[in-house]
Amino acid sequence: MKRRGFLAVTAAAFVAGCNKIADSDAGSKLLGAAERWHKGAHRLLTDREALAPEYPRSAISPFFRGNGSTDPQNGDYQAQAADNFANWRLEVRGLVDNPMQLSLDNIRRLPQRTQVTRHDCVEGWSAIGEWTGPQLSVILDEAKLRPEVQFIVFRCADKLNGQDYYESVDLIDAYHPQTIIAHKLNGEPLPIRNGAPLRMRIERQLGYKHAKYLTAIEAVASLDDIGEGQGGYWEDRSGYQWYAGI
């Protein structure tokens, strides 16, 4: 089995068993040690800028399913969708010297990257799609991160169980060449089921890290005071690994 496939299966199996293990203090410590090993091993085995495999367009899956939230009903999302997201704004905030509010037109005018990659879900399915959008690094450079920044947090329009969805990565993954803010899937505007109008693509991590319905990018020094302090919606609630590298 190819290394990426092996890591995807291993990570998915590990995360699937997290709920029961994490119920005890000993289990939590074990999961924390395993995650640190996983992160260290992944980055030791691959260059920090090594690319996830990219595929020819002929490999694109005939249907790219949605997962988790597929049609947010909270806030003004439905009104925004009805207006074709004409007034959608992506806020760039936190520990930056140049905070920004970006429209979809602003996003489209930035240098674009198109990549055909495989999405691996923790539930065990995968699909190949062509994603287009600017590299996150371009926006972070324009925002001018302050020296104390360690993490980038992604805020989302959707709620699960009444709680706002969010995710985060460190600066290594934030500046990875394949980390993009996607606004197109297979050459067309991103469908609502796949996170319209904007979603993250973090190609060297499992699917739950690829935050959909993106509303804000926040630069922070620590994750301790965000959510439950574990770095993401599922990490806070289900013991999922914060580092989901594959």
SVG drawing of the C-alpha trace seen along z (x, -y; Angstrom):
<svg xmlns="http://www.w3.org/2000/svg" viewBox="-32 -47 45 49">
<polyline fill="none" stroke="black" stroke-width="0.4" points="0.0,0.0 1.3,-3.4 2.5,-5.5 -0.3,-8.1 -3.0,-5.5 -1.5,-3.6 -1.4,-6.8 -4.9,-7.7 -6.2,-4.3 -4.2,-4.3 -5.2,-7.8 -8.9,-7.1 -8.8,-3.9 -7.1,-5.7 -9.6,-8.6 -12.5,-6.2 -11.5,-4.7 -10.7,-8.0 -14.1,-8.5 -13.8,-5.5 -10.1,-5.9 -10.3,-9.6 -12.9,-9.1 -10.1,-8.6 -7.2,-10.7 -4.8,-7.9 -6.5,-7.6 -6.2,-11.4 -2.5,-11.3 -2.0,-8.3 -3.8,-10.1 -1.7,-13.2 1.5,-11.2 0.3,-9.3 -0.6,-12.6 2.8,-14.1 4.4,-10.9 2.2,-11.0 3.0,-14.7 6.8,-14.2 7.0,-11.1 5.0,-12.6 7.2,-15.7 10.4,-13.6 9.4,-11.4 8.4,-14.1 9.8,-17.5 7.7,-20.3 6.8,-21.4 6.4,-18.0 3.3,-17.9 0.3,-15.6 -0.2,-13.5 -1.9,-15.3 -3.9,-13.6 -4.9,-14.1 -8.3,-15.5 -9.4,-12.1 -9.2,-10.8 -11.8,-13.2 -14.6,-11.4 -18.0,-11.6 -19.6,-12.9 -17.9,-14.6 -20.2,-14.0 -20.8,-16.4 -20.3,-15.5 -21.1,-16.9 -22.9,-20.2 -24.2,-20.3 -26.7,-23.2 -26.4,-25.6 -29.7,-27.0 -28.3,-29.3 -27.6,-33.0 -27.9,-34.7 -26.4,-31.9 -29.6,-31.1 -30.0,-34.7 -26.4,-35.0 -26.8,-31.8 -30.0,-33.2 -28.0,-36.4 -25.2,-34.2 -22.9,-35.3 -22.6,-38.8 -22.1,-40.3 -20.0,-37.5 -16.9,-38.7 -13.9,-36.8 -12.4,-38.5 -8.7,-38.3 -8.1,-39.2 -6.3,-38.5 -2.5,-39.1 -2.0,-40.8 -0.8,-44.3 -3.1,-44.6 -6.6,-43.2 -8.8,-42.8 -12.3,-42.2 -12.2,-40.3 -15.1,-39.9 -15.3,-36.9 -14.2,-39.2 -11.1,-40.1 -10.5,-36.3 -10.8,-35.6 -8.4,-38.4 -5.6,-37.0 -3.1,-34.6 -4.8,-31.2 -3.7,-27.6 -5.5,-24.7 -4.8,-21.2 -6.5,-17.8 -6.2,-15.9 -7.7,-13.1 -9.9,-13.9 -9.7,-11.3 -12.5,-11.3 -12.1,-9.9 -15.2,-7.9 -13.3,-5.8 -14.4,-7.2 -12.3,-9.2 -12.9,-11.2 -10.8,-13.1 -11.6,-16.6 -10.1,-19.7 -9.9,-22.7 -9.1,-26.3 -8.3,-29.2 -5.5,-31.4 -2.8,-30.0 -3.4,-30.9 0.2,-32.1 -0.6,-35.0 -3.3,-36.3 -1.2,-35.8 1.7,-37.7 -0.5,-40.6 -2.0,-40.6 1.5,-40.7 1.5,-38.2 3.0,-39.4 6.0,-37.5 4.1,-35.7 1.6,-34.0 1.8,-30.2 -1.6,-29.1 -4.2,-30.0 -7.8,-29.5 -10.6,-29.0 -14.0,-30.3 -17.1,-28.9 -20.7,-29.9 -22.1,-26.4 -23.1,-25.1 -23.2,-21.5 -25.3,-20.7 -25.7,-24.4 -21.9,-25.1 -19.9,-27.0 -17.6,-24.9 -14.0,-25.9 -10.6,-24.4 -6.9,-25.3 -3.4,-24.6 0.1,-25.6 2.2,-27.8 3.9,-24.9 0.6,-23.7 -0.8,-27.3 2.2,-28.1 2.2,-24.8 1.9,-25.3 -1.2,-23.2 -3.1,-25.0 -5.6,-27.1 -8.9,-28.9 -11.0,-27.1 -13.9,-28.8 -14.2,-26.3 -14.6,-22.6 -14.0,-20.9 -14.0,-24.3 -17.3,-25.5 -18.3,-27.6 -18.1,-25.6 -21.5,-23.8 -23.2,-24.5 -22.9,-20.8 -19.1,-21.2 -18.8,-24.4 -19.8,-27.4 -18.6,-30.0 -15.2,-29.3 -13.6,-26.3 -10.1,-25.4 -8.1,-22.7 -5.2,-21.4 -4.2,-18.5 -1.8,-16.7 -4.5,-16.3 -7.7,-14.3 -11.0,-15.9 -12.3,-17.3 -9.4,-19.8 -10.7,-21.3 -13.1,-23.8 -16.2,-24.8 -18.3,-27.9 -15.3,-30.0 -16.1,-33.4 -12.8,-34.4 -9.1,-33.6 -7.7,-34.4 -4.0,-34.5 -3.4,-33.5 -0.5,-32.7 -2.3,-29.9 -5.4,-27.7 -6.0,-27.5 -8.8,-30.0 -10.5,-29.0 -13.5,-26.6 -12.4,-23.9 -8.8,-24.5 -8.2,-21.5 -8.0,-23.3 -11.2,-22.2 -14.8,-21.4 -14.3,-17.6 -11.1,-17.7 -13.0,-19.5 -15.9,-17.0 -14.8,-13.6 -11.1,-13.2 -10.1,-13.6 -6.5,-14.3 -5.6,-18.0 -2.8,-16.9 -4.5,-14.8 -1.5,-14.5 -1.5,-11.8"/>
</svg>
